[in-house]
Amino acid sequence: MRRWDGDPQVSQPLQALLRAAIGNAQATVHLRELIQKRVIDDLSPRLSADMPTRIEIACSMILGIVAGRELIEIEALTRQSREDLMAYIAPSIQAILGERS
């Protein structure tokens, strides 16, 4: 979340890419490749076989929160501090990425 709403030099290009990806197939491919390279490819060799799928699901949830907060400006998301918002969503993300029984 910090990358999406923190330092404008980092957050503004990411937000622009997300905006573009919503309505542009080429930007969608670019965003998907960015997530693939920066998150999944870097982590998955060290993780369990189903972890890439779990990471993609968690990333999708975070992208939805970011879109709702930064682009659509859903009040329930915008009125929360980043820390409070993370406190709400962290348990779900941890459940997806955590140990499976």
C-alpha positions in Angstrom: 0.0 0.0 0.0 2.8 2.4 0.8 4.0 2.3 -2.8 0.5 3.2 -4.1 -0.1 6.2 -1.8 3.3 7.2 -0.5 6.1 9.0 -2.3 4.5 10.7 -5.3 7.5 9.8 -7.5 6.6 6.2 -7.0 2.8 6.3 -6.4 1.8 8.6 -9.2 3.2 6.4 -12.0 1.7 3.3 -10.4 -1.7 5.0 -10.1 -1.5 6.2 -13.7 -0.8 2.7 -14.8 -3.7 1.3 -12.8 -6.0 4.0 -14.3 -4.8 3.1 -17.8 -5.1 -0.7 -17.2 -8.8 -0.4 -16.4 -9.6 0.7 -19.9 -6.6 -0.2 -22.1 -5.5 -3.7 -23.0 -1.9 -2.8 -23.5 -1.7 -1.1 -20.1 -3.4 -4.1 -18.6 -0.6 -6.4 -20.0 2.0 -4.0 -18.7 0.6 -3.9 -15.2 0.2 -7.7 -15.2 3.8 -8.1 -16.3 5.0 -5.7 -13.6 3.2 -7.7 -10.9 4.5 -10.9 -12.4 8.1 -9.8 -12.4 8.3 -7.7 -9.2 6.3 -10.0 -7.0 5.7 -13.5 -8.3 8.8 -14.3 -10.2 11.1 -12.9 -7.4 9.4 -14.9 -4.6 7.9 -18.0 -6.1 11.1 -20.1 -6.5 11.5 -20.1 -2.7 7.9 -20.9 -1.9 5.4 -23.7 -2.1 3.9 -24.8 -5.4 0.5 -23.1 -4.9 2.1 -19.8 -3.6 2.1 -18.0 -7.0 -1.7 -18.5 -7.2 -2.1 -17.3 -3.6 0.2 -14.2 -4.3 -1.9 -13.3 -7.4 -5.1 -13.5 -5.3 -3.6 -11.3 -2.6 -2.4 -8.8 -5.3 -5.8 -8.7 -6.8 -7.3 -7.8 -3.4 -4.8 -5.1 -2.9 -5.3 -3.7 -6.3 -9.0 -3.5 -5.7 -8.4 -1.6 -2.4 -6.1 0.7 -4.2 -8.5 1.4 -7.0 -11.3 2.0 -4.5 -9.2 4.3 -2.4 -7.1 6.2 -5.0 -9.2 6.2 -8.2 -12.9 5.7 -7.3 -12.4 7.4 -3.9 -14.8 5.2 -1.9 -15.4 7.0 1.3 -15.0 4.0 3.6 -11.5 3.6 2.1 -10.4 7.2 1.8 -11.3 8.2 5.4 -9.0 5.6 6.8 -5.4 6.1 7.4 -3.1 3.7 5.6 -2.3 2.0 8.9 -6.0 1.6 9.9 -6.9 0.3 6.4 -4.0 -2.2 6.6 -5.3 -3.4 10.0 -8.6 -4.2 8.3 -7.2 -6.0 5.3 -4.1 -7.6 6.7 -5.9 -10.6 8.3 -7.4 -11.6 4.9 -4.1 -11.2 3.1 -2.3 -13.2 5.8 -4.9 -15.9 5.6 -4.3 -16.2 1.9 -0.5 -16.2 2.1 -0.1 -18.0 5.4 0.5 -21.7 6.2 -2.2 -24.0 4.9 -3.4 -26.9 7.0 
